């Protein structure tokens, strides 16, 4: 994940609080959660060259089952950071998603893997085409033990314009404390719903 998966999302007392993945796992009833998150990164984004993309981190072996064990589930979030990269396009991001998901499957052969589109915020009103690119890459991947969670405005609309006034404080790219709970619970419910639809 990007910085939304880290405890440090805004300034002040929020520095040491829980992050979105904590609330996803709470919704799932999971106590053992590992958030592998680096701010400013994504499928393309490298935090202005100071960090590695999702794929590069996988290529380092950080997620290999031989190193950390077999995970039950892996939640992969698209990120607004890719949209914010100067000159990047939805098509280029789509091209980067497929090898990333393929590498993740090699690293974690038994996990149920989910993918979402990018986060959208009061600062970045990301076009639908970017969400479509994420879903297109997922569909091309065609992994039998994975689910796509459509967080776009034309899908489940996790951060609609009404909710944004609650989830964000001013012009922020990071959810506030309430936003973390809302986004995490919504994502967890979406994941459970997708699993019921796939396996029931």
PyMOL CGO cylinders between C-alpha atoms (Angstrom):
from pymol import cmd
from pymol.cgo import CYLINDER

trace = [
    CYLINDER, 0.00, 0.00, 0.00, 0.95, 3.66, -0.01, 0.3, 1, 1, 1, 1, 1, 1,
    CYLINDER, 0.95, 3.66, -0.01, 0.77, 6.08, 2.93, 0.3, 1, 1, 1, 1, 1, 1,
    CYLINDER, 0.77, 6.08, 2.93, -2.90, 5.24, 3.51, 0.3, 1, 1, 1, 1, 1, 1,
    CYLINDER, -2.90, 5.24, 3.51, -1.61, 1.98, 4.91, 0.3, 1, 1, 1, 1, 1, 1,
    CYLINDER, -1.61, 1.98, 4.91, 0.69, 3.72, 7.36, 0.3, 1, 1, 1, 1, 1, 1,
    CYLINDER, 0.69, 3.72, 7.36, -0.22, 5.06, 10.78, 0.3, 1, 1, 1, 1, 1, 1,
    CYLINDER, -0.22, 5.06, 10.78, 1.19, 8.47, 9.82, 0.3, 1, 1, 1, 1, 1, 1,
    CYLINDER, 1.19, 8.47, 9.82, -1.52, 10.04, 7.69, 0.3, 1, 1, 1, 1, 1, 1,
    CYLINDER, -1.52, 10.04, 7.69, -1.91, 13.58, 8.99, 0.3, 1, 1, 1, 1, 1, 1,
    CYLINDER, -1.91, 13.58, 8.99, -0.12, 15.82, 11.42, 0.3, 1, 1, 1, 1, 1, 1,
    CYLINDER, -0.12, 15.82, 11.42, -0.19, 16.11, 15.18, 0.3, 1, 1, 1, 1, 1, 1,
    CYLINDER, -0.19, 16.11, 15.18, -1.69, 13.45, 17.40, 0.3, 1, 1, 1, 1, 1, 1,
    CYLINDER, -1.69, 13.45, 17.40, -2.60, 11.27, 14.40, 0.3, 1, 1, 1, 1, 1, 1,
    CYLINDER, -2.60, 11.27, 14.40, 1.02, 10.19, 14.04, 0.3, 1, 1, 1, 1, 1, 1,
    CYLINDER, 1.02, 10.19, 14.04, 0.73, 6.95, 16.01, 0.3, 1, 1, 1, 1, 1, 1,
    CYLINDER, 0.73, 6.95, 16.01, -2.87, 5.96, 15.36, 0.3, 1, 1, 1, 1, 1, 1,
    CYLINDER, -2.87, 5.96, 15.36, -4.24, 3.04, 13.39, 0.3, 1, 1, 1, 1, 1, 1,
    CYLINDER, -4.24, 3.04, 13.39, -4.30, 3.05, 9.59, 0.3, 1, 1, 1, 1, 1, 1,
    CYLINDER, -4.30, 3.05, 9.59, -6.88, 1.93, 7.03, 0.3, 1, 1, 1, 1, 1, 1,
    CYLINDER, -6.88, 1.93, 7.03, -5.69, -1.72, 6.89, 0.3, 1, 1, 1, 1, 1, 1,
    CYLINDER, -5.69, -1.72, 6.89, -6.21, -2.05, 10.65, 0.3, 1, 1, 1, 1, 1, 1,
    CYLINDER, -6.21, -2.05, 10.65, -9.89, -1.23, 10.17, 0.3, 1, 1, 1, 1, 1, 1,
    CYLINDER, -9.89, -1.23, 10.17, -10.20, -3.55, 7.18, 0.3, 1, 1, 1, 1, 1, 1,
    CYLINDER, -10.20, -3.55, 7.18, -8.91, -6.42, 9.27, 0.3, 1, 1, 1, 1, 1, 1,
    CYLINDER, -8.91, -6.42, 9.27, -11.11, -5.47, 12.21, 0.3, 1, 1, 1, 1, 1, 1,
    CYLINDER, -11.11, -5.47, 12.21, -14.09, -5.70, 9.87, 0.3, 1, 1, 1, 1, 1, 1,
    CYLINDER, -14.09, -5.70, 9.87, -12.90, -9.16, 8.80, 0.3, 1, 1, 1, 1, 1, 1,
    CYLINDER, -12.90, -9.16, 8.80, -12.30, -10.29, 12.37, 0.3, 1, 1, 1, 1, 1, 1,
    CYLINDER, -12.30, -10.29, 12.37, -8.59, -10.73, 11.68, 0.3, 1, 1, 1, 1, 1, 1,
    CYLINDER, -8.59, -10.73, 11.68, -6.17, -10.04, 14.52, 0.3, 1, 1, 1, 1, 1, 1,
    CYLINDER, -6.17, -10.04, 14.52, -2.90, -10.84, 12.73, 0.3, 1, 1, 1, 1, 1, 1,
    CYLINDER, -2.90, -10.84, 12.73, -2.35, -8.13, 10.11, 0.3, 1, 1, 1, 1, 1, 1,
    CYLINDER, -2.35, -8.13, 10.11, 0.80, -6.94, 8.36, 0.3, 1, 1, 1, 1, 1, 1,
    CYLINDER, 0.80, -6.94, 8.36, 0.63, -3.61, 6.54, 0.3, 1, 1, 1, 1, 1, 1,
    CYLINDER, 0.63, -3.61, 6.54, 3.43, -3.31, 4.01, 0.3, 1, 1, 1, 1, 1, 1,
    CYLINDER, 3.43, -3.31, 4.01, 3.08, 0.36, 3.12, 0.3, 1, 1, 1, 1, 1, 1,
    CYLINDER, 3.08, 0.36, 3.12, 5.45, 3.01, 1.78, 0.3, 1, 1, 1, 1, 1, 1,
    CYLINDER, 5.45, 3.01, 1.78, 4.21, 6.57, 1.31, 0.3, 1, 1, 1, 1, 1, 1,
    CYLINDER, 4.21, 6.57, 1.31, 4.28, 8.12, -2.13, 0.3, 1, 1, 1, 1, 1, 1,
    CYLINDER, 4.28, 8.12, -2.13, 4.52, 4.81, -3.97, 0.3, 1, 1, 1, 1, 1, 1,
    CYLINDER, 4.52, 4.81, -3.97, 2.32, 2.83, -6.31, 0.3, 1, 1, 1, 1, 1, 1,
    CYLINDER, 2.32, 2.83, -6.31, 2.41, 0.69, -9.42, 0.3, 1, 1, 1, 1, 1, 1,
    CYLINDER, 2.41, 0.69, -9.42, 4.36, 3.50, -11.12, 0.3, 1, 1, 1, 1, 1, 1,
    CYLINDER, 4.36, 3.50, -11.12, 5.01, 6.08, -8.40, 0.3, 1, 1, 1, 1, 1, 1,
    CYLINDER, 5.01, 6.08, -8.40, 8.32, 6.07, -6.52, 0.3, 1, 1, 1, 1, 1, 1,
    CYLINDER, 8.32, 6.07, -6.52, 7.83, 9.05, -4.18, 0.3, 1, 1, 1, 1, 1, 1,
    CYLINDER, 7.83, 9.05, -4.18, 9.89, 11.22, -6.52, 0.3, 1, 1, 1, 1, 1, 1,
    CYLINDER, 9.89, 11.22, -6.52, 12.57, 8.58, -6.91, 0.3, 1, 1, 1, 1, 1, 1,
    CYLINDER, 12.57, 8.58, -6.91, 13.14, 8.00, -3.20, 0.3, 1, 1, 1, 1, 1, 1,
    CYLINDER, 13.14, 8.00, -3.20, 11.29, 4.66, -2.89, 0.3, 1, 1, 1, 1, 1, 1,
    CYLINDER, 11.29, 4.66, -2.89, 10.41, 1.56, -4.89, 0.3, 1, 1, 1, 1, 1, 1,
    CYLINDER, 10.41, 1.56, -4.89, 7.27, 0.68, -6.80, 0.3, 1, 1, 1, 1, 1, 1,
    CYLINDER, 7.27, 0.68, -6.80, 5.02, -2.15, -5.67, 0.3, 1, 1, 1, 1, 1, 1,
    CYLINDER, 5.02, -2.15, -5.67, 6.66, -4.49, -8.18, 0.3, 1, 1, 1, 1, 1, 1,
    CYLINDER, 6.66, -4.49, -8.18, 10.19, -3.55, -7.18, 0.3, 1, 1, 1, 1, 1, 1,
    CYLINDER, 10.19, -3.55, -7.18, 9.38, -4.31, -3.56, 0.3, 1, 1, 1, 1, 1, 1,
    CYLINDER, 9.38, -4.31, -3.56, 8.02, -7.71, -4.58, 0.3, 1, 1, 1, 1, 1, 1,
    CYLINDER, 8.02, -7.71, -4.58, 11.14, -8.37, -6.63, 0.3, 1, 1, 1, 1, 1, 1,
    CYLINDER, 11.14, -8.37, -6.63, 13.19, -7.78, -3.49, 0.3, 1, 1, 1, 1, 1, 1,
    CYLINDER, 13.19, -7.78, -3.49, 11.50, -10.86, -2.02, 0.3, 1, 1, 1, 1, 1, 1,
    CYLINDER, 11.50, -10.86, -2.02, 9.86, -9.00, 0.85, 0.3, 1, 1, 1, 1, 1, 1,
    CYLINDER, 9.86, -9.00, 0.85, 6.54, -10.77, 0.29, 0.3, 1, 1, 1, 1, 1, 1,
    CYLINDER, 6.54, -10.77, 0.29, 7.78, -14.28, -0.53, 0.3, 1, 1, 1, 1, 1, 1,
    CYLINDER, 7.78, -14.28, -0.53, 5.96, -17.07, 1.28, 0.3, 1, 1, 1, 1, 1, 1,
    CYLINDER, 5.96, -17.07, 1.28, 9.34, -18.68, 1.95, 0.3, 1, 1, 1, 1, 1, 1,
    CYLINDER, 9.34, -18.68, 1.95, 10.25, -15.58, 3.94, 0.3, 1, 1, 1, 1, 1, 1,
    CYLINDER, 10.25, -15.58, 3.94, 7.04, -14.54, 5.70, 0.3, 1, 1, 1, 1, 1, 1,
    CYLINDER, 7.04, -14.54, 5.70, 4.87, -17.63, 5.37, 0.3, 1, 1, 1, 1, 1, 1,
    CYLINDER, 4.87, -17.63, 5.37, 1.64, -18.25, 3.46, 0.3, 1, 1, 1, 1, 1, 1,
    CYLINDER, 1.64, -18.25, 3.46, -0.82, -15.41, 3.88, 0.3, 1, 1, 1, 1, 1, 1,
    CYLINDER, -0.82, -15.41, 3.88, -4.58, -16.03, 3.88, 0.3, 1, 1, 1, 1, 1, 1,
    CYLINDER, -4.58, -16.03, 3.88, -5.39, -12.81, 2.02, 0.3, 1, 1, 1, 1, 1, 1,
    CYLINDER, -5.39, -12.81, 2.02, -3.60, -9.86, 0.45, 0.3, 1, 1, 1, 1, 1, 1,
    CYLINDER, -3.60, -9.86, 0.45, -5.33, -6.52, -0.08, 0.3, 1, 1, 1, 1, 1, 1,
    CYLINDER, -5.33, -6.52, -0.08, -3.72, -4.42, -2.84, 0.3, 1, 1, 1, 1, 1, 1,
    CYLINDER, -3.72, -4.42, -2.84, -4.81, -0.81, -3.17, 0.3, 1, 1, 1, 1, 1, 1,
    CYLINDER, -4.81, -0.81, -3.17, -4.54, 1.31, -6.26, 0.3, 1, 1, 1, 1, 1, 1,
    CYLINDER, -4.54, 1.31, -6.26, -3.16, 4.71, -5.38, 0.3, 1, 1, 1, 1, 1, 1,
    CYLINDER, -3.16, 4.71, -5.38, -3.64, 8.37, -6.14, 0.3, 1, 1, 1, 1, 1, 1,
    CYLINDER, -3.64, 8.37, -6.14, 0.16, 8.61, -6.28, 0.3, 1, 1, 1, 1, 1, 1,
    CYLINDER, 0.16, 8.61, -6.28, 0.20, 7.06, -9.75, 0.3, 1, 1, 1, 1, 1, 1,
    CYLINDER, 0.20, 7.06, -9.75, -2.32, 9.65, -10.94, 0.3, 1, 1, 1, 1, 1, 1,
    CYLINDER, -2.32, 9.65, -10.94, -0.14, 12.40, -9.47, 0.3, 1, 1, 1, 1, 1, 1,
    CYLINDER, -0.14, 12.40, -9.47, 3.04, 11.33, -11.32, 0.3, 1, 1, 1, 1, 1, 1,
    CYLINDER, 3.04, 11.33, -11.32, 3.78, 13.93, -13.98, 0.3, 1, 1, 1, 1, 1, 1,
    CYLINDER, 3.78, 13.93, -13.98, 3.26, 12.50, -17.45, 0.3, 1, 1, 1, 1, 1, 1,
    CYLINDER, 3.26, 12.50, -17.45, 1.88, 9.19, -16.23, 0.3, 1, 1, 1, 1, 1, 1,
    CYLINDER, 1.88, 9.19, -16.23, -1.27, 7.84, -17.88, 0.3, 1, 1, 1, 1, 1, 1,
    CYLINDER, -1.27, 7.84, -17.88, -4.01, 5.37, -17.04, 0.3, 1, 1, 1, 1, 1, 1,
    CYLINDER, -4.01, 5.37, -17.04, -2.70, 3.10, -19.82, 0.3, 1, 1, 1, 1, 1, 1,
    CYLINDER, -2.70, 3.10, -19.82, 0.84, 3.12, -18.43, 0.3, 1, 1, 1, 1, 1, 1,
    CYLINDER, 0.84, 3.12, -18.43, -0.48, 2.34, -14.97, 0.3, 1, 1, 1, 1, 1, 1,
    CYLINDER, -0.48, 2.34, -14.97, -2.56, -0.51, -16.37, 0.3, 1, 1, 1, 1, 1, 1,
    CYLINDER, -2.56, -0.51, -16.37, 0.56, -1.93, -18.03, 0.3, 1, 1, 1, 1, 1, 1,
    CYLINDER, 0.56, -1.93, -18.03, 2.38, -1.80, -14.68, 0.3, 1, 1, 1, 1, 1, 1,
    CYLINDER, 2.38, -1.80, -14.68, -0.43, -3.46, -12.71, 0.3, 1, 1, 1, 1, 1, 1,
    CYLINDER, -0.43, -3.46, -12.71, -0.41, -6.79, -14.55, 0.3, 1, 1, 1, 1, 1, 1,
    CYLINDER, -0.41, -6.79, -14.55, 3.23, -7.82, -13.86, 0.3, 1, 1, 1, 1, 1, 1,
    CYLINDER, 3.23, -7.82, -13.86, 2.83, -6.62, -10.28, 0.3, 1, 1, 1, 1, 1, 1,
    CYLINDER, 2.83, -6.62, -10.28, -0.16, -8.86, -9.66, 0.3, 1, 1, 1, 1, 1, 1,
    CYLINDER, -0.16, -8.86, -9.66, 1.56, -11.76, -11.41, 0.3, 1, 1, 1, 1, 1, 1,
    CYLINDER, 1.56, -11.76, -11.41, 4.62, -11.34, -9.20, 0.3, 1, 1, 1, 1, 1, 1,
    CYLINDER, 4.62, -11.34, -9.20, 2.43, -11.17, -6.12, 0.3, 1, 1, 1, 1, 1, 1,
    CYLINDER, 2.43, -11.17, -6.12, 0.79, -14.46, -7.04, 0.3, 1, 1, 1, 1, 1, 1,
    CYLINDER, 0.79, -14.46, -7.04, 4.21, -16.09, -7.38, 0.3, 1, 1, 1, 1, 1, 1,
    CYLINDER, 4.21, -16.09, -7.38, 5.21, -14.69, -3.98, 0.3, 1, 1, 1, 1, 1, 1,
    CYLINDER, 5.21, -14.69, -3.98, 1.96, -15.77, -2.31, 0.3, 1, 1, 1, 1, 1, 1,
    CYLINDER, 1.96, -15.77, -2.31, 0.59, -18.75, -4.27, 0.3, 1, 1, 1, 1, 1, 1,
    CYLINDER, 0.59, -18.75, -4.27, -2.20, -19.62, -1.83, 0.3, 1, 1, 1, 1, 1, 1,
    CYLINDER, -2.20, -19.62, -1.83, -3.57, -16.23, -0.79, 0.3, 1, 1, 1, 1, 1, 1,
    CYLINDER, -3.57, -16.23, -0.79, -6.85, -14.71, -1.85, 0.3, 1, 1, 1, 1, 1, 1,
    CYLINDER, -6.85, -14.71, -1.85, -5.78, -11.45, -3.47, 0.3, 1, 1, 1, 1, 1, 1,
    CYLINDER, -5.78, -11.45, -3.47, -7.94, -8.37, -3.90, 0.3, 1, 1, 1, 1, 1, 1,
    CYLINDER, -7.94, -8.37, -3.90, -7.30, -5.21, -5.91, 0.3, 1, 1, 1, 1, 1, 1,
    CYLINDER, -7.30, -5.21, -5.91, -9.00, -1.82, -5.80, 0.3, 1, 1, 1, 1, 1, 1,
    CYLINDER, -9.00, -1.82, -5.80, -8.83, 1.26, -7.93, 0.3, 1, 1, 1, 1, 1, 1,
    CYLINDER, -8.83, 1.26, -7.93, -6.98, 4.36, -6.68, 0.3, 1, 1, 1, 1, 1, 1,
    CYLINDER, -6.98, 4.36, -6.68, -8.10, 6.42, -3.71, 0.3, 1, 1, 1, 1, 1, 1,
    CYLINDER, -8.10, 6.42, -3.71, -9.78, 9.66, -4.64, 0.3, 1, 1, 1, 1, 1, 1,
    CYLINDER, -9.78, 9.66, -4.64, -9.74, 12.75, -2.46, 0.3, 1, 1, 1, 1, 1, 1,
    CYLINDER, -9.74, 12.75, -2.46, -10.79, 16.40, -2.40, 0.3, 1, 1, 1, 1, 1, 1,
    CYLINDER, -10.79, 16.40, -2.40, -7.46, 17.19, -4.08, 0.3, 1, 1, 1, 1, 1, 1,
    CYLINDER, -7.46, 17.19, -4.08, -7.50, 14.47, -6.73, 0.3, 1, 1, 1, 1, 1, 1,
    CYLINDER, -7.50, 14.47, -6.73, -10.86, 13.81, -8.36, 0.3, 1, 1, 1, 1, 1, 1,
    CYLINDER, -10.86, 13.81, -8.36, -9.49, 10.89, -10.37, 0.3, 1, 1, 1, 1, 1, 1,
    CYLINDER, -9.49, 10.89, -10.37, -11.34, 10.18, -13.66, 0.3, 1, 1, 1, 1, 1, 1,
    CYLINDER, -11.34, 10.18, -13.66, -13.27, 6.97, -14.16, 0.3, 1, 1, 1, 1, 1, 1,
    CYLINDER, -13.27, 6.97, -14.16, -10.82, 5.92, -16.88, 0.3, 1, 1, 1, 1, 1, 1,
    CYLINDER, -10.82, 5.92, -16.88, -8.17, 5.31, -14.22, 0.3, 1, 1, 1, 1, 1, 1,
    CYLINDER, -8.17, 5.31, -14.22, -10.44, 2.97, -12.29, 0.3, 1, 1, 1, 1, 1, 1,
    CYLINDER, -10.44, 2.97, -12.29, -11.35, 1.23, -15.53, 0.3, 1, 1, 1, 1, 1, 1,
    CYLINDER, -11.35, 1.23, -15.53, -7.64, 0.72, -16.22, 0.3, 1, 1, 1, 1, 1, 1,
    CYLINDER, -7.64, 0.72, -16.22, -7.20, -1.02, -12.86, 0.3, 1, 1, 1, 1, 1, 1,
    CYLINDER, -7.20, -1.02, -12.86, -10.14, -3.31, -13.50, 0.3, 1, 1, 1, 1, 1, 1,
    CYLINDER, -10.14, -3.31, -13.50, -8.97, -4.03, -17.04, 0.3, 1, 1, 1, 1, 1, 1,
    CYLINDER, -8.97, -4.03, -17.04, -5.55, -5.11, -15.77, 0.3, 1, 1, 1, 1, 1, 1,
    CYLINDER, -5.55, -5.11, -15.77, -7.24, -7.27, -13.15, 0.3, 1, 1, 1, 1, 1, 1,
    CYLINDER, -7.24, -7.27, -13.15, -9.49, -8.88, -15.78, 0.3, 1, 1, 1, 1, 1, 1,
    CYLINDER, -9.49, -8.88, -15.78, -6.48, -9.56, -18.01, 0.3, 1, 1, 1, 1, 1, 1,
    CYLINDER, -6.48, -9.56, -18.01, -4.69, -11.18, -15.08, 0.3, 1, 1, 1, 1, 1, 1,
    CYLINDER, -4.69, -11.18, -15.08, -7.66, -13.56, -14.76, 0.3, 1, 1, 1, 1, 1, 1,
    CYLINDER, -7.66, -13.56, -14.76, -6.44, -15.09, -11.51, 0.3, 1, 1, 1, 1, 1, 1,
    CYLINDER, -6.44, -15.09, -11.51, -9.01, -17.62, -10.22, 0.3, 1, 1, 1, 1, 1, 1,
    CYLINDER, -9.01, -17.62, -10.22, -8.44, -16.83, -6.54, 0.3, 1, 1, 1, 1, 1, 1,
    CYLINDER, -8.44, -16.83, -6.54, -8.70, -13.05, -6.63, 0.3, 1, 1, 1, 1, 1, 1,
    CYLINDER, -8.70, -13.05, -6.63, -11.44, -10.42, -6.43, 0.3, 1, 1, 1, 1, 1, 1,
    CYLINDER, -11.44, -10.42, -6.43, -11.72, -6.87, -7.71, 0.3, 1, 1, 1, 1, 1, 1,
    CYLINDER, -11.72, -6.87, -7.71, -13.28, -4.30, -5.39, 0.3, 1, 1, 1, 1, 1, 1,
    CYLINDER, -13.28, -4.30, -5.39, -14.79, -1.47, -7.42, 0.3, 1, 1, 1, 1, 1, 1,
    CYLINDER, -14.79, -1.47, -7.42, -14.33, 1.62, -5.27, 0.3, 1, 1, 1, 1, 1, 1,
    CYLINDER, -14.33, 1.62, -5.27, -14.97, 4.00, -8.17, 0.3, 1, 1, 1, 1, 1, 1,
    CYLINDER, -14.97, 4.00, -8.17, -17.74, 6.58, -8.29, 0.3, 1, 1, 1, 1, 1, 1,
    CYLINDER, -17.74, 6.58, -8.29, -19.61, 4.48, -10.83, 0.3, 1, 1, 1, 1, 1, 1,
    CYLINDER, -19.61, 4.48, -10.83, -19.10, 1.40, -8.69, 0.3, 1, 1, 1, 1, 1, 1,
    CYLINDER, -19.10, 1.40, -8.69, -19.37, 1.17, -4.90, 0.3, 1, 1, 1, 1, 1, 1,
    CYLINDER, -19.37, 1.17, -4.90, -18.32, 4.82, -4.52, 0.3, 1, 1, 1, 1, 1, 1,
    CYLINDER, -18.32, 4.82, -4.52, -16.33, 4.49, -1.29, 0.3, 1, 1, 1, 1, 1, 1,
    CYLINDER, -16.33, 4.49, -1.29, -15.46, 8.20, -1.03, 0.3, 1, 1, 1, 1, 1, 1,
    CYLINDER, -15.46, 8.20, -1.03, -18.43, 9.99, -2.56, 0.3, 1, 1, 1, 1, 1, 1,
    CYLINDER, -18.43, 9.99, -2.56, -18.70, 13.78, -2.45, 0.3, 1, 1, 1, 1, 1, 1,
    CYLINDER, -18.70, 13.78, -2.45, -20.95, 13.73, 0.61, 0.3, 1, 1, 1, 1, 1, 1,
    CYLINDER, -20.95, 13.73, 0.61, -18.66, 11.41, 2.56, 0.3, 1, 1, 1, 1, 1, 1,
    CYLINDER, -18.66, 11.41, 2.56, -15.57, 13.40, 1.60, 0.3, 1, 1, 1, 1, 1, 1,
    CYLINDER, -15.57, 13.40, 1.60, -16.67, 16.25, 3.86, 0.3, 1, 1, 1, 1, 1, 1,
    CYLINDER, -16.67, 16.25, 3.86, -16.56, 13.79, 6.77, 0.3, 1, 1, 1, 1, 1, 1,
    CYLINDER, -16.56, 13.79, 6.77, -13.56, 11.68, 5.77, 0.3, 1, 1, 1, 1, 1, 1,
    CYLINDER, -13.56, 11.68, 5.77, -11.13, 14.51, 5.00, 0.3, 1, 1, 1, 1, 1, 1,
    CYLINDER, -11.13, 14.51, 5.00, -10.14, 17.63, 6.91, 0.3, 1, 1, 1, 1, 1, 1,
    CYLINDER, -10.14, 17.63, 6.91, -9.90, 20.45, 4.38, 0.3, 1, 1, 1, 1, 1, 1,
    CYLINDER, -9.90, 20.45, 4.38, -7.88, 19.90, 1.20, 0.3, 1, 1, 1, 1, 1, 1,
    CYLINDER, -7.88, 19.90, 1.20, -6.13, 16.73, 2.23, 0.3, 1, 1, 1, 1, 1, 1,
    CYLINDER, -6.13, 16.73, 2.23, -4.89, 13.67, 0.36, 0.3, 1, 1, 1, 1, 1, 1,
    CYLINDER, -4.89, 13.67, 0.36, -5.13, 11.57, 3.51, 0.3, 1, 1, 1, 1, 1, 1,
    CYLINDER, -5.13, 11.57, 3.51, -8.23, 10.51, 5.36, 0.3, 1, 1, 1, 1, 1, 1,
    CYLINDER, -8.23, 10.51, 5.36, -8.69, 11.77, 8.90, 0.3, 1, 1, 1, 1, 1, 1,
    CYLINDER, -8.69, 11.77, 8.90, -9.39, 9.49, 11.87, 0.3, 1, 1, 1, 1, 1, 1,
    CYLINDER, -9.39, 9.49, 11.87, -13.07, 9.11, 10.99, 0.3, 1, 1, 1, 1, 1, 1,
    CYLINDER, -13.07, 9.11, 10.99, -12.20, 8.63, 7.33, 0.3, 1, 1, 1, 1, 1, 1,
    CYLINDER, -12.20, 8.63, 7.33, -9.84, 5.80, 8.13, 0.3, 1, 1, 1, 1, 1, 1,
    CYLINDER, -9.84, 5.80, 8.13, -12.62, 3.97, 9.93, 0.3, 1, 1, 1, 1, 1, 1,
    CYLINDER, -12.62, 3.97, 9.93, -15.16, 4.59, 7.17, 0.3, 1, 1, 1, 1, 1, 1,
    CYLINDER, -15.16, 4.59, 7.17, -12.80, 3.61, 4.35, 0.3, 1, 1, 1, 1, 1, 1,
    CYLINDER, -12.80, 3.61, 4.35, -11.51, 0.55, 6.18, 0.3, 1, 1, 1, 1, 1, 1,
    CYLINDER, -11.51, 0.55, 6.18, -14.94, -0.73, 7.17, 0.3, 1, 1, 1, 1, 1, 1,
    CYLINDER, -14.94, -0.73, 7.17, -16.29, -0.10, 3.66, 0.3, 1, 1, 1, 1, 1, 1,
    CYLINDER, -16.29, -0.10, 3.66, -13.35, -1.93, 2.09, 0.3, 1, 1, 1, 1, 1, 1,
    CYLINDER, -13.35, -1.93, 2.09, -13.72, -4.83, 4.50, 0.3, 1, 1, 1, 1, 1, 1,
    CYLINDER, -13.72, -4.83, 4.50, -17.43, -5.15, 3.75, 0.3, 1, 1, 1, 1, 1, 1,
    CYLINDER, -17.43, -5.15, 3.75, -16.72, -5.01, 0.02, 0.3, 1, 1, 1, 1, 1, 1,
    CYLINDER, -16.72, -5.01, 0.02, -14.13, -7.77, 0.35, 0.3, 1, 1, 1, 1, 1, 1,
    CYLINDER, -14.13, -7.77, 0.35, -16.52, -10.01, 2.30, 0.3, 1, 1, 1, 1, 1, 1,
    CYLINDER, -16.52, -10.01, 2.30, -19.28, -9.38, -0.22, 0.3, 1, 1, 1, 1, 1, 1,
    CYLINDER, -19.28, -9.38, -0.22, -16.97, -10.23, -3.12, 0.3, 1, 1, 1, 1, 1, 1,
    CYLINDER, -16.97, -10.23, -3.12, -15.91, -13.47, -1.43, 0.3, 1, 1, 1, 1, 1, 1,
    CYLINDER, -15.91, -13.47, -1.43, -19.52, -14.47, -0.82, 0.3, 1, 1, 1, 1, 1, 1,
    CYLINDER, -19.52, -14.47, -0.82, -20.32, -13.81, -4.46, 0.3, 1, 1, 1, 1, 1, 1,
    CYLINDER, -20.32, -13.81, -4.46, -17.34, -15.81, -5.67, 0.3, 1, 1, 1, 1, 1, 1,
    CYLINDER, -17.34, -15.81, -5.67, -17.39, -18.80, -3.36, 0.3, 1, 1, 1, 1, 1, 1,
    CYLINDER, -17.39, -18.80, -3.36, -20.97, -19.20, -2.11, 0.3, 1, 1, 1, 1, 1, 1,
]
cmd.load_cgo(trace, "trace")
